């Protein structure tokens, strides 16, 4: 069976700070993409002549890694595109692990928002054996402090943010399948 190139889908709520974080993370991943053998997708790279939703849908159908940049705005029900991307990724995860679910804490979030129960009860998430009950069940790339506690990204401090992005890349690399062999 031939190796397939991992496809990394970065999902974020379009807002000044989270868009900036998404772009910095994407740029950092693209720097190492050849060495890691990955393809990185961020929706701001879609050519204006392309149909945006069709391109996003096609990439979601190929994604092996889904990185959600979590903020309150991302998790709120009124963010329909973020919710759709998240639910698609969870469904792919529950359908045989086609997608690895990875989360980054961009800003402090309300714990009550980190639940998939309402979506499951509403029939938006269905599987014979649900394997994801809450986002905390899945992998957080970070960032983490020196005591290994999950903390929010310091997106307002460029120097610190760069260090945290490097930490995210290091942790992301551990999620990739071993190459060659």
C-alpha positions in Angstrom: 0.0 0.0 0.0 1.6 3.3 -1.1 2.2 6.0 1.5 -0.1 8.9 1.2 1.0 12.4 2.0 -0.5 13.7 5.2 -2.8 16.7 4.7 -3.0 19.2 7.6 -6.2 21.3 7.7 -6.0 24.3 10.0 -9.4 25.4 11.2 -9.9 28.8 12.9 -12.5 31.5 13.4 -11.8 34.5 11.2 -10.9 37.3 13.7 -7.9 39.5 13.8 -5.9 37.6 16.4 -6.9 34.0 15.5 -6.3 34.7 11.8 -2.9 36.0 12.7 -2.2 32.9 14.7 -3.5 30.6 12.0 -1.2 32.3 9.4 1.9 32.0 11.8 1.2 28.3 12.4 0.6 27.7 8.7 3.9 29.5 7.8 5.8 27.5 10.4 4.4 24.2 9.1 5.1 25.1 5.5 8.8 25.8 6.4 9.1 22.1 7.5 6.5 20.6 5.1 9.0 19.1 2.7 11.1 17.6 5.4 8.0 16.2 7.1 6.3 15.1 3.8 3.1 17.0 4.6 0.7 19.3 2.8 -0.7 22.2 4.8 -4.1 23.8 4.1 -5.3 27.2 5.3 -8.4 28.7 3.7 -6.7 32.1 3.1 -4.6 30.5 0.4 -7.6 29.8 -1.8 -7.3 31.5 -5.1 -10.2 34.1 -5.4 -11.2 32.5 -8.7 -11.8 29.1 -7.0 -15.1 28.2 -5.3 -14.2 28.6 -1.6 -16.6 26.0 -0.2 -15.8 23.4 -2.8 -12.1 23.7 -2.1 -12.6 23.5 1.7 -14.8 20.4 1.3 -12.3 18.7 -1.0 -9.5 19.3 1.4 -11.6 18.1 4.4 -12.2 14.9 2.4 -8.4 14.3 2.2 -7.3 15.6 5.6 -5.3 13.4 7.9 -4.7 16.0 10.6 -7.2 18.6 11.7 -5.8 21.4 13.8 -8.5 23.5 15.5 -7.4 26.9 16.9 -9.8 27.1 19.9 -11.4 30.3 21.0 -14.8 31.0 22.5 -15.8 32.4 19.1 -14.7 29.2 17.4 -16.8 27.0 19.6 -20.0 29.1 19.7 -22.9 27.7 17.7 -23.1 30.9 15.6 -19.8 30.1 14.0 -21.4 27.7 11.6 -18.4 27.1 9.3 -16.1 26.3 12.3 -18.7 24.0 13.7 -19.1 22.3 10.3 -15.4 21.8 10.0 -15.1 20.4 13.5 -18.0 18.0 13.1 -16.6 16.8 9.8 -13.3 16.1 11.4 -14.9 14.3 14.3 -16.9 12.2 12.0 -13.8 11.3 10.0 -12.0 10.4 13.3 -14.9 8.2 14.4 -15.1 6.6 11.0 -11.9 4.5 11.4 -9.5 7.2 12.5 -9.2 8.8 9.0 -8.3 12.2 10.7 -6.2 12.9 13.7 -7.9 15.6 15.9 -5.5 18.2 17.3 -6.3 21.3 19.3 -4.5 24.5 20.2 -5.7 26.7 23.0 -5.5 30.2 21.3 -7.4 32.0 24.1 -9.1 31.2 27.4 -12.3 29.4 26.6 -15.5 28.7 28.6 -15.4 25.0 29.7 -19.1 24.6 28.9 -18.3 25.1 25.2 -16.1 22.1 25.0 -18.7 19.5 24.5 -20.1 17.5 21.6 -23.1 16.2 23.4 -25.6 18.6 21.9 -24.4 17.8 18.4 -24.6 14.1 19.1 -28.2 14.4 20.5 -29.2 16.5 17.5 -28.0 13.8 15.1 -25.1 15.9 13.7 -22.7 13.3 15.0 -23.7 9.7 14.7 -21.7 6.5 14.9 -22.3 3.1 16.3 -19.7 3.6 19.0 -19.0 7.2 19.6 -15.3 7.6 20.5 -15.4 11.3 21.2 -17.5 12.7 24.0 -15.6 15.9 24.7 -12.8 17.7 23.0 -10.6 17.0 26.1 -10.6 13.4 25.1 -8.4 14.3 22.1 -4.9 15.7 21.7 -4.0 19.2 22.6 -0.8 20.3 20.8 -0.6 23.1 23.5 0.8 25.4 24.3 2.1 24.1 27.6 4.0 25.9 30.3 7.2 24.6 32.0 5.0 22.7 34.5 3.4 20.9 31.5 0.0 22.7 32.0 -2.1 23.7 29.1 -2.0 27.5 28.7 -3.3 29.9 26.1 -1.2 31.2 23.3 0.4 34.5 24.0 -0.8 35.9 20.7 -0.3 39.5 21.8 3.5 39.0 22.4 5.3 38.2 19.1 8.4 36.8 20.7 6.6 34.5 23.0 4.1 33.5 20.3 7.0 32.4 18.1 8.4 30.2 20.9 4.9 28.7 21.4 4.4 28.0 17.7 7.8 26.2 17.7 6.5 24.0 20.6 3.3 23.3 18.6 5.3 22.2 15.6 7.5 19.9 17.8 4.4 18.3 19.3 2.7 18.1 15.9 5.7 16.1 14.4 5.0 13.4 17.0 1.6 12.8 15.4 3.0 11.9 12.0 3.5 8.4 10.8 7.1 7.3 10.6 8.5 7.8 7.1 10.3 5.3 5.0 11.5 2.0 6.4 
